[in-house]
Amino acid sequence: MRPGPSRAAAALLVLVVIAAVAGYVYGSGRAGSSGASSRARVEPHARSASREAAQRARLAAALQRGVDAAAALGGTAEAAIMPDGWRKPAIASSETRGESRFMRMWSMSKVATMVAVLRGLGWGQRPGRPISPELDRALHGAITRSENCRQRRVVLELQRLSGGTGAARDALRSVFRAAGGDVRVGTQIAPPEANCVDYLNTHTELTEPLAPALLLGTSTWRVGDAVRLVHALSIGTYGAAISHRVLELMRLPKLPSREVPAG
């Protein structure tokens, strides 16, 4: 989404988020469901392909109408949807080749980072090593409050589990490749901001809680990569235990950050 009037920016953001979540809601609503894909296996291939094509055309047209309406407020918009059983998303854009445009992940990187950490802990179809209370609180703050200091703690955990920043970047890239996406993982590394120091110093599980960490929110993706991530969680691509844990946090009510002054 490019800069524009504040009203347009809000509308476009809501549109993209709703379209991405629709990839989950439109399907069965639980990880690992085989509803649409199971029906496709028992129907003749040609009939199944025809039904998917018709469904894709209807949804793509609806997405395009929504994208055009949002773009009319000012700025640009992209949206995507990927129901269970689809191999690739339907994508709509208000500009030519907008579906190929890379944009910053920002706070959505928190979801992908959580998936990478759980995989690093050996989670998959079943739970792996326990999530410590310290890490669990950081995950809750990162996902339900979009708190950056808590996200930094999660990134440090990913670096610890992976064996360094380079391996942590590979771990995040692997999350998207498993979903069929191809993202550009951020390379920026920085020490903690001043408002995170006191919080990080309370953490005893890290040998260097104030160590430099990757700024994974600066990673870039396309709208299709975003919906593929949500779709992968929906159908259990990373394993039922990971999908359950991540989606459980994502469904919780969103709360205000404790890292910024109220006002």
C-alpha positions in Angstrom: 0.0 0.0 0.0 1.4 3.4 -1.0 1.0 6.7 0.9 -2.3 8.4 0.4 -5.0 10.1 2.5 -5.4 8.7 6.0 -9.0 7.5 5.2 -7.8 5.6 2.2 -4.9 4.1 4.0 -7.2 2.7 6.7 -9.6 1.3 4.1 -6.9 -0.4 2.1 -5.3 -2.0 5.1 -8.6 -3.4 6.3 -9.3 -4.7 2.8 -5.9 -6.6 2.6 -6.3 -8.0 6.1 -9.9 -9.2 5.4 -8.9 -10.8 2.1 -6.0 -12.7 3.7 -8.0 -13.9 6.6 -10.7 -15.0 4.2 -8.4 -17.7 2.9 -8.7 -19.3 6.3 -12.4 -18.5 7.1 -13.6 -19.6 3.6 -12.3 -23.1 4.2 -13.1 -25.4 7.0 -12.0 -23.1 9.7 -9.6 -25.6 11.3 -6.1 -26.8 10.6 -5.6 -29.9 8.6 -9.2 -30.0 7.3 -9.7 -32.1 4.2 -13.2 -30.9 3.3 -12.7 -29.3 -0.1 -9.7 -31.3 -1.1 -11.4 -34.6 -0.1 -14.4 -33.9 -2.2 -12.1 -33.0 -5.1 -10.5 -36.5 -4.9 -13.7 -38.4 -5.2 -15.1 -36.3 -8.1 -14.0 -36.6 -11.7 -11.0 -34.5 -12.3 -12.5 -32.4 -15.1 -15.6 -31.6 -13.1 -13.6 -30.6 -10.1 -11.3 -28.4 -12.2 -14.4 -26.8 -13.8 -15.9 -26.0 -10.4 -12.7 -24.5 -9.1 -12.3 -22.4 -12.2 -15.9 -21.1 -11.8 -15.3 -20.4 -8.0 -12.0 -18.7 -8.8 -13.6 -16.4 -11.4 -16.4 -15.4 -9.0 -14.1 -14.7 -6.1 -11.5 -12.9 -8.3 -14.3 -10.6 -9.6 -15.4 -9.8 -6.1 -11.9 -9.1 -5.0 -11.3 -6.8 -7.9 -14.5 -4.8 -7.2 -13.4 -4.4 -3.6 -9.9 -3.4 -4.6 -11.1 -0.8 -7.1 -13.5 0.7 -4.6 -10.7 1.0 -2.0 -8.3 2.5 -4.5 -10.9 5.1 -5.5 -10.4 6.6 -2.0 -6.7 7.3 -2.9 -3.6 5.2 -3.1 -3.3 1.6 -4.3 -4.5 -1.8 -3.0 -3.9 -5.5 -3.5 -6.0 -8.4 -2.0 -5.9 -12.1 -2.2 -7.9 -15.2 -1.2 -7.0 -18.9 -1.2 -9.7 -21.4 -0.1 -8.8 -24.9 1.0 -8.1 -27.1 -2.0 -6.6 -24.4 -4.2 -3.0 -24.6 -5.3 -2.5 -20.9 -5.8 -4.4 -17.8 -4.6 -6.6 -15.5 -6.6 -5.1 -12.0 -6.5 -6.5 -8.6 -7.4 -4.7 -5.3 -7.7 -5.6 -1.7 -8.5 -2.5 -1.2 -10.6 -0.8 -3.2 -13.4 1.3 -6.0 -12.0 0.5 -5.0 -8.5 0.5 -8.6 -7.5 4.2 -8.7 -8.1 4.9 -5.7 -5.9 7.0 -6.4 -2.8 6.1 -4.6 0.4 7.3 -4.6 4.0 5.9 -7.3 6.3 6.1 -5.2 9.4 3.9 -6.7 12.2 2.8 -9.7 10.1 6.4 -10.9 10.4 5.5 -11.7 14.0 3.2 -14.6 12.9 5.9 -16.1 10.6 8.5 -15.7 13.3 6.4 -17.7 15.8 6.0 -20.5 13.3 9.8 -20.6 12.8 10.4 -20.7 16.5 8.0 -23.5 17.0 9.6 -25.5 14.2 13.0 -24.8 15.9 11.6 -26.3 19.1 10.7 -29.4 17.2 6.9 -28.8 16.9 5.0 -30.1 13.9 2.1 -32.5 13.9 2.6 -32.8 17.7 4.1 -30.4 20.3 7.8 -30.5 20.6 9.9 -29.1 23.4 7.9 -27.0 25.9 7.5 -23.3 25.4 9.0 -21.7 28.5 6.8 -19.2 30.5 9.2 -16.4 29.5 9.0 -17.1 25.8 5.2 -17.8 26.0 4.6 -14.3 27.5 6.7 -12.8 24.8 4.7 -14.6 22.1 1.5 -13.4 23.6 2.7 -9.8 23.7 4.0 -10.0 20.1 0.8 -11.5 18.6 -2.0 -10.1 20.6 -0.5 -6.6 21.3 1.9 -6.3 18.4 4.6 -5.3 20.9 8.0 -4.9 19.3 10.1 -5.5 22.5 8.3 -8.8 22.9 8.9 -9.6 19.2 12.6 -8.8 19.7 12.6 -11.4 22.5 11.1 -14.0 20.1 13.6 -13.1 17.4 16.5 -13.6 19.8 15.0 -17.0 20.6 14.9 -17.9 16.9 18.5 -16.8 16.6 19.4 -19.0 19.6 17.6 -22.0 18.3 18.9 -21.6 14.7 22.5 -20.8 15.7 22.9 -17.2 14.5 21.3 -14.5 12.4 22.1 -16.1 9.1 20.5 -19.4 10.1 17.5 -17.5 11.6 16.9 -15.8 8.2 17.0 -19.3 6.5 14.5 -20.6 9.1 12.1 -17.8 8.3 12.6 -18.2 4.5 11.8 -21.9 5.0 8.4 -21.1 6.6 7.3 -19.3 3.4 8.8 -21.9 1.0 6.8 -24.6 2.8 3.7 -22.5 2.1 4.6 -22.0 -1.6 5.8 -18.4 -1.1 9.1 -16.7 -1.9 10.0 -13.7 0.3 13.0 -11.5 0.8 14.0 -11.9 4.4 15.4 -8.7 6.0 19.1 -8.4 6.6 19.0 -5.4 9.0 20.4 -6.1 12.5 20.3 -3.7 15.4 20.7 -3.4 19.1 17.6 -2.9 21.2 15.9 0.4 21.4 16.1 2.2 24.8 12.5 1.4 25.7 13.2 -2.4 25.4 16.3 -2.6 27.6 14.5 -2.9 31.0 12.1 -5.5 29.7 14.9 -7.6 28.1 17.1 -7.4 31.2 14.4 -9.3 33.1 14.9 -12.4 30.9 17.2 -15.0 32.3 17.0 -17.7 29.6 19.2 -15.7 27.2 22.9 -15.3 27.8 22.9 -12.0 26.0 19.4 -10.5 26.2 20.7 -7.2 24.8 22.4 -8.8 21.8 21.7 -7.4 18.3 18.7 -8.9 16.6 17.3 -9.2 13.1 14.6 -6.6 12.2 12.4 -9.1 10.5 9.6 -6.6 10.0 11.7 -5.1 7.2 11.4 -8.3 5.2 9.4 -7.9 2.1 6.6 -10.1 0.5 3.8 -9.9 -2.0 0.2 -10.1 -1.2 0.2 -13.7 -2.5 2.9 -14.6 0.0 0.8 -13.2 2.8 -2.3 -15.2 2.0 -0.2 -18.4 1.4 1.1 -18.1 5.0 -2.5 -17.9 6.4 -3.6 -20.7 4.1 -0.7 -22.9 5.2 -1.8 -22.4 8.8 -5.3 -23.2 7.9 -4.6 -26.6 6.3 -1.9 -27.7 8.7 1.1 -27.4 6.4 3.4 -26.9 9.3 1.7 -29.6 11.4 -1.5 -29.6 13.4 0.2 -28.6 16.7 1.8 -25.5 15.2 -1.4 -24.4 13.4 -3.4 -24.9 16.6 -1.0 -22.9 18.8 -0.5 -20.0 16.3 -4.2 -19.7 15.3 -5.2 -19.9 18.9 -3.2 -16.7 19.6 -4.3 -15.0 16.4 -8.0 -15.5 17.4 -7.6 -13.8 20.8 -8.9 -10.2 21.0 -6.3 -7.6 20.1 -5.1 -5.4 22.9 -3.3 -2.1 23.1 0.5 -2.2 23.3 2.1 -1.6 26.7 5.2 -0.2 25.0 3.7 3.2 24.0 2.2 5.9 26.2 -1.6 5.8 26.4 -3.3 8.7 24.6 
